[in-house]
């Protein structure tokens, strides 16, 4: 009986050894998805079984390309940030990456090479938290006519996925209402000239301070002419300035007319334009040494491709000169610098006072 038991045990041991020898290599454990900050450290574990006769490698899979990192317990990739450790007690290959960069994000594969065309593979995703950045396919600027619909787009990358919001310069109210709008697209059904200005597309994901893009919105609109002083009086032989304020985009052509005749710079008139901004222009017509025929209605006209507008100024005769511009560029209070026009003004006032005194007495 003892001999029989020995024989049975012997054959069982042979059978077990044969079974063990026929077991296929396997990957028993692979790390779960890893999310790390830039500059951090990640460790990837891969535990295998029955791989005594086979090679175990770490690979990085990048857009269809494979970058070998290690083979067995040795590194192939010569990068001081990478380290490999093998634990024989658990048959675990531990891949460590220090000082992580954005380019380290991707899919890492632990593979057992069975033959040239056959391998066992397990993969782990490594994600690197990245500050947001605004994509090139986002809107950069807008030029549109008043009343038209506008759609601005903003797309951003980074990890986690950034949140997009819209703001205006100086926190002005958006055409959609409120000072903040959230979403990739900002739609304005019918834009007004008051909606022009700088808009901000802001991308935030909790990594860093976020980022933004300035979007210049130009609204084309027909001229609007306003006249600050529609009636002006001035005495004969004195100068007078007629003014118009023009709001338009694109910048308009501006002219002054009297009796349907376009005026130009000469000894009787001087025209000047001052652009306050792209859409604001102040224009002044100086009537020089006024004669009788120069009294009457003057028309300030502004025209661009979207329309025409005009304003009217009535210049009438007065007895007392209006100062300025009748006083010229004199410095008031300094008797040594009084201009001829100022002296004439004082003389005229004295004459009027004297006449009034004689009438009363």
C-alpha positions as CSV (number, residue, x, y, z in Angstrom):
1,X,0.0,0.0,0.0
2,X,2.8,2.4,0.8
3,X,4.4,1.8,-2.6
4,X,1.1,2.5,-4.3
5,X,0.7,5.8,-2.5
6,X,4.2,6.9,-3.5
7,X,3.4,6.1,-7.1
8,X,0.2,8.0,-7.1
9,X,1.9,11.1,-5.5
10,X,4.7,10.9,-8.1
11,X,2.3,10.9,-11.1
12,X,0.1,13.7,-9.5
13,X,3.2,15.9,-9.2
14,X,4.1,15.2,-12.8
15,X,0.6,16.1,-13.8
16,X,0.6,19.3,-11.8
17,X,3.9,20.4,-13.3
18,X,2.7,19.7,-16.8
19,X,-0.5,21.7,-16.1
20,X,1.6,24.6,-14.7
21,X,3.8,24.5,-17.7
22,X,0.9,24.8,-20.1
23,X,-0.7,27.9,-18.4
24,X,-0.8,31.0,-20.6
25,X,0.9,34.2,-19.5
26,X,-1.6,36.8,-18.1
27,X,-1.8,40.3,-16.8
28,X,-3.5,40.1,-13.4
29,X,-3.5,43.8,-12.5
30,X,-3.1,47.2,-14.3
31,X,-3.4,50.6,-12.6
32,X,-6.7,52.6,-13.1
33,X,-6.8,55.9,-14.9
34,X,-4.4,58.4,-13.3
35,X,-5.0,62.2,-13.2
36,X,-2.0,64.3,-12.2
37,X,-0.9,68.0,-12.1
38,X,2.0,69.3,-14.3
39,X,5.2,68.8,-12.3
40,X,3.8,65.9,-10.3
41,X,4.7,62.2,-10.2
42,X,2.7,59.2,-11.4
43,X,3.3,55.5,-10.8
44,X,1.9,52.8,-13.0
45,X,1.7,49.2,-11.8
46,X,1.4,46.1,-14.0
47,X,1.3,42.6,-12.3
48,X,1.8,39.5,-14.5
49,X,1.8,35.7,-14.2
50,X,3.5,32.8,-15.9
51,X,5.9,35.1,-17.9
52,X,9.2,33.3,-17.2
53,X,9.9,32.7,-20.9
54,X,8.4,35.9,-22.2
55,X,9.3,39.6,-22.3
56,X,7.2,42.2,-20.5
57,X,7.3,45.7,-21.8
58,X,5.8,49.2,-21.2
59,X,4.8,51.2,-24.2
60,X,3.2,54.6,-24.7
61,X,0.6,54.6,-27.4
62,X,0.4,58.0,-29.1
63,X,-1.9,58.5,-32.2
64,X,-1.2,55.1,-33.6
65,X,2.5,55.3,-32.8
66,X,4.1,53.2,-30.1
67,X,7.0,54.4,-28.0
68,X,8.8,51.6,-26.2
69,X,9.8,52.6,-22.6
70,X,11.1,49.4,-21.0
71,X,11.8,45.7,-21.6
72,X,11.7,43.4,-18.6
73,X,13.3,45.2,-15.7
74,X,15.4,47.6,-17.8
75,X,14.5,51.0,-19.2
76,X,14.8,51.5,-23.0
77,X,13.9,55.2,-22.9
78,X,16.8,57.4,-21.8
79,X,14.9,60.1,-19.9
80,X,15.9,60.9,-16.3
81,X,12.3,61.5,-15.4
82,X,11.4,57.8,-16.0
83,X,12.2,55.0,-13.6
84,X,11.4,51.3,-13.5
85,X,11.2,48.9,-10.6
86,X,10.5,45.2,-10.6
87,X,9.1,43.4,-7.6
88,X,9.8,39.6,-8.0
89,X,7.6,38.6,-5.1
90,X,4.4,39.9,-6.9
91,X,5.8,39.9,-10.4
92,X,4.9,43.6,-10.7
93,X,6.5,46.1,-13.0
94,X,6.3,49.6,-11.6
95,X,6.8,52.5,-14.0
96,X,7.4,55.9,-12.4
97,X,7.3,59.3,-14.2
98,X,8.5,62.4,-12.3
99,X,8.2,66.1,-13.1
100,X,5.2,65.4,-15.5
101,X,4.7,67.5,-18.6
102,X,1.7,68.0,-20.8
103,X,3.3,65.6,-23.4
104,X,3.2,62.8,-20.8
105,X,-0.6,62.5,-21.1
106,X,-1.8,59.6,-23.1
107,X,-2.3,55.8,-23.0
108,X,0.3,53.5,-21.5
109,X,0.3,49.8,-22.3
110,X,1.8,46.9,-20.3
111,X,2.4,44.1,-22.8
112,X,3.5,40.5,-22.8
113,X,5.2,39.6,-26.1
114,X,4.3,36.0,-27.1
115,X,5.5,36.2,-30.7
116,X,6.0,38.8,-33.5
117,X,2.3,38.9,-34.2
118,X,0.8,38.0,-30.8
119,X,0.9,39.9,-27.5
120,X,-1.2,40.3,-24.4
121,X,-1.9,43.9,-23.5
122,X,-3.5,46.0,-20.8
123,X,-3.8,49.8,-20.9
124,X,-4.0,52.7,-18.5
125,X,-4.9,56.3,-19.3
126,X,-2.7,59.1,-17.9
127,X,-4.3,62.5,-17.8
128,X,-2.4,65.6,-17.0
129,X,-4.2,68.6,-15.6
130,X,-3.5,71.5,-18.1
131,X,-4.4,75.1,-17.8
132,X,-7.0,76.2,-20.4
133,X,-6.1,77.6,-23.8
134,X,-8.4,79.1,-26.4
135,X,-8.4,77.3,-29.7
136,X,-7.5,79.0,-33.0
137,X,-11.0,78.3,-34.5
138,X,-12.5,80.8,-32.0
139,X,-13.8,84.2,-33.2
140,X,-11.1,86.9,-33.3
141,X,-13.1,89.9,-34.5
142,X,-16.5,90.9,-35.9
143,X,-17.5,93.6,-38.3
144,X,-21.3,93.7,-38.9
145,X,-24.0,96.2,-39.9
146,X,-26.5,97.5,-37.4
147,X,-29.6,95.3,-37.2
148,X,-27.9,92.1,-38.4
149,X,-27.5,88.9,-36.4
150,X,-24.2,88.0,-34.8
151,X,-22.7,84.8,-33.6
152,X,-19.4,84.6,-31.8
153,X,-17.8,81.3,-31.0
154,X,-15.2,80.3,-28.4
155,X,-13.6,76.9,-27.9
156,X,-10.9,75.9,-25.4
157,X,-8.7,73.0,-24.5
158,X,-7.1,71.8,-21.3
159,X,-7.9,69.3,-18.6
160,X,-10.4,69.3,-16.9
161,X,-12.5,70.5,-19.8
162,X,-12.7,74.3,-19.4
163,X,-15.9,76.3,-18.8
164,X,-16.5,79.1,-21.2
165,X,-18.1,82.5,-20.3
166,X,-18.5,85.9,-22.0
167,X,-18.0,89.3,-20.6
168,X,-17.8,92.9,-21.9
169,X,-15.2,95.5,-21.2
170,X,-15.8,97.3,-17.9
171,X,-18.4,94.6,-17.1
172,X,-20.9,96.4,-19.4
173,X,-24.3,94.7,-19.9
174,X,-24.2,92.1,-22.6
175,X,-26.8,92.3,-25.4
176,X,-28.2,89.0,-24.0
177,X,-28.8,90.6,-20.7
178,X,-26.6,90.5,-17.5
179,X,-22.9,90.9,-17.3
180,X,-21.9,87.2,-17.8
181,X,-23.1,84.7,-20.4
182,X,-22.0,81.0,-20.2
183,X,-21.6,78.8,-23.2
184,X,-19.4,78.3,-26.3
185,X,-21.5,80.6,-28.5
186,X,-22.8,84.1,-27.9
187,X,-25.7,85.0,-30.2
188,X,-27.1,88.5,-30.7
189,X,-30.3,88.5,-32.8
190,X,-30.1,92.2,-33.9
191,X,-27.0,94.1,-33.0
192,X,-27.2,97.8,-32.2
193,X,-24.4,100.4,-32.4
194,X,-24.4,100.5,-28.6
195,X,-23.3,96.9,-28.6
196,X,-20.0,97.7,-30.3
197,X,-16.8,97.4,-28.2
198,X,-14.5,94.7,-26.7
199,X,-15.9,91.4,-25.6
200,X,-14.0,88.8,-23.6
201,X,-14.1,85.0,-24.1
202,X,-13.0,83.5,-20.8
203,X,-11.9,79.9,-20.3
204,X,-11.5,78.5,-16.8
205,X,-11.0,74.9,-15.4
206,X,-9.6,75.4,-11.9
207,X,-6.0,75.0,-13.1
208,X,-4.1,78.3,-13.0
209,X,-5.8,81.6,-13.4
210,X,-7.6,80.8,-16.6
211,X,-7.2,82.6,-19.9
212,X,-9.2,85.0,-22.1
213,X,-9.3,86.4,-25.6
214,X,-10.3,89.9,-26.6
215,X,-12.8,90.1,-29.5
216,X,-13.3,93.5,-31.1
217,X,-16.9,94.0,-32.3
218,X,-17.4,96.7,-34.8
219,X,-20.9,97.7,-35.8
220,X,-21.3,99.6,-39.0
221,X,-24.1,102.2,-38.9
222,X,-25.4,105.2,-40.8
223,X,-24.3,108.7,-39.6
224,X,-26.1,110.5,-36.8
225,X,-25.4,114.3,-36.7
226,X,-26.2,116.4,-33.7
227,X,-25.8,120.2,-33.4
228,X,-25.0,121.4,-29.9
229,X,-25.9,125.1,-30.8
230,X,-28.4,125.3,-33.7
231,X,-28.7,129.1,-33.5
232,X,-25.7,131.4,-33.1
233,X,-25.4,135.2,-33.2
234,X,-22.3,137.2,-34.0
235,X,-21.5,140.9,-34.9
236,X,-20.3,142.0,-38.2
237,X,-16.5,141.7,-38.8
238,X,-16.0,139.1,-36.1
239,X,-15.3,135.3,-36.4
240,X,-17.8,132.6,-35.3
241,X,-17.4,128.8,-34.9
242,X,-20.3,126.6,-36.1
243,X,-20.1,123.0,-34.7
244,X,-21.5,119.6,-35.5
245,X,-21.0,116.2,-33.7
246,X,-21.0,113.2,-36.0
247,X,-21.4,109.6,-34.9
248,X,-20.9,107.0,-37.7
249,X,-18.9,103.8,-38.7
250,X,-17.2,103.5,-41.1
251,X,-15.9,107.1,-40.7
252,X,-18.0,109.3,-42.9
253,X,-17.2,112.0,-45.4
254,X,-18.1,115.3,-43.8
255,X,-19.0,118.6,-45.7
256,X,-20.4,122.0,-44.9
257,X,-22.8,123.8,-47.2
258,X,-24.5,127.2,-47.5
259,X,-27.2,127.9,-50.1
260,X,-26.5,124.4,-51.5
261,X,-22.9,125.3,-52.2
262,X,-20.2,123.1,-50.7
263,X,-17.7,125.3,-48.7
264,X,-14.0,124.9,-48.6
265,X,-11.1,126.5,-46.8
266,X,-10.4,130.1,-48.0
267,X,-10.2,133.6,-46.7
268,X,-13.9,133.4,-45.5
269,X,-14.1,129.9,-44.1
270,X,-11.9,127.4,-42.2
271,X,-13.1,123.8,-41.8
272,X,-11.6,121.4,-39.3
273,X,-12.4,117.8,-38.2
274,X,-11.3,116.2,-35.0
275,X,-11.7,112.4,-34.6
276,X,-12.5,111.5,-31.0
277,X,-12.6,107.8,-31.8
278,X,-13.2,105.6,-34.9
279,X,-16.9,106.4,-34.7
280,X,-17.0,109.9,-33.2
281,X,-15.9,113.1,-35.1
282,X,-16.3,116.7,-34.2
283,X,-16.3,119.2,-37.1
284,X,-16.1,123.0,-36.9
285,X,-16.7,125.6,-39.5
286,X,-15.1,129.0,-38.6
287,X,-16.7,131.9,-40.4
288,X,-14.0,134.5,-40.7
289,X,-14.6,138.3,-40.5
290,X,-18.3,137.9,-41.0
291,X,-20.0,139.9,-43.8
292,X,-23.7,140.5,-44.3
293,X,-23.9,137.8,-47.0
294,X,-22.5,135.2,-44.6
295,X,-25.5,135.2,-42.3
296,X,-28.0,132.5,-42.9
297,X,-28.4,128.7,-42.6
298,X,-25.4,126.4,-42.8
299,X,-25.7,122.6,-43.3
300,X,-23.3,120.0,-41.9
301,X,-23.6,116.7,-43.8
302,X,-22.1,113.3,-43.1
303,X,-22.3,110.3,-45.4
304,X,-21.0,106.7,-45.4
305,X,-22.0,103.6,-47.3
306,X,-25.0,103.0,-45.0
307,X,-26.6,106.4,-45.3
308,X,-26.5,110.2,-44.9
309,X,-27.4,112.6,-42.1
310,X,-27.3,116.4,-41.7
311,X,-27.6,119.1,-39.1
312,X,-28.4,122.8,-39.5
313,X,-26.9,125.9,-37.9
314,X,-28.5,129.3,-38.2
315,X,-26.0,132.2,-38.0
316,X,-27.7,135.6,-37.4
317,X,-26.4,139.1,-36.8
318,X,-26.1,140.4,-33.3
319,X,-25.0,143.8,-32.1
320,X,-22.6,142.7,-29.3
321,X,-19.7,140.4,-30.4
322,X,-19.7,137.0,-28.9
323,X,-16.5,136.1,-27.2
324,X,-14.9,133.6,-27.9
325,X,-14.0,133.4,-30.7
326,X,-14.3,137.2,-31.1
327,X,-11.7,137.7,-28.4
328,X,-9.1,135.7,-30.3
329,X,-6.4,133.9,-28.2
330,X,-5.8,136.7,-25.7
331,X,-5.0,135.9,-22.1
332,X,-7.8,137.5,-20.1
333,X,-6.7,139.6,-17.1
334,X,-3.4,140.6,-18.8
335,X,-3.8,144.2,-20.1
336,X,-0.5,144.0,-22.0
337,X,-1.7,141.1,-24.2
338,X,-5.3,142.3,-25.2
339,X,-6.1,141.6,-28.8
340,X,-7.5,144.1,-31.2
341,X,-10.8,142.2,-31.1
342,X,-11.0,142.5,-27.3
343,X,-10.3,146.3,-27.5
344,X,-13.0,146.7,-30.1
345,X,-15.4,144.7,-27.8
346,X,-14.7,147.0,-24.9
347,X,-15.2,150.1,-27.0
348,X,-18.5,148.8,-28.3
349,X,-19.8,148.1,-24.8
350,X,-18.8,151.6,-23.6
351,X,-20.6,153.2,-26.5
352,X,-23.8,151.2,-25.7
353,X,-23.5,152.2,-22.0
354,X,-23.1,155.9,-22.9
355,X,-26.1,155.8,-25.3
356,X,-28.2,154.2,-22.6
357,X,-27.1,156.8,-20.1
358,X,-28.0,159.7,-22.4
359,X,-31.5,158.2,-23.1
360,X,-32.3,158.0,-19.4
361,X,-31.2,161.6,-18.8
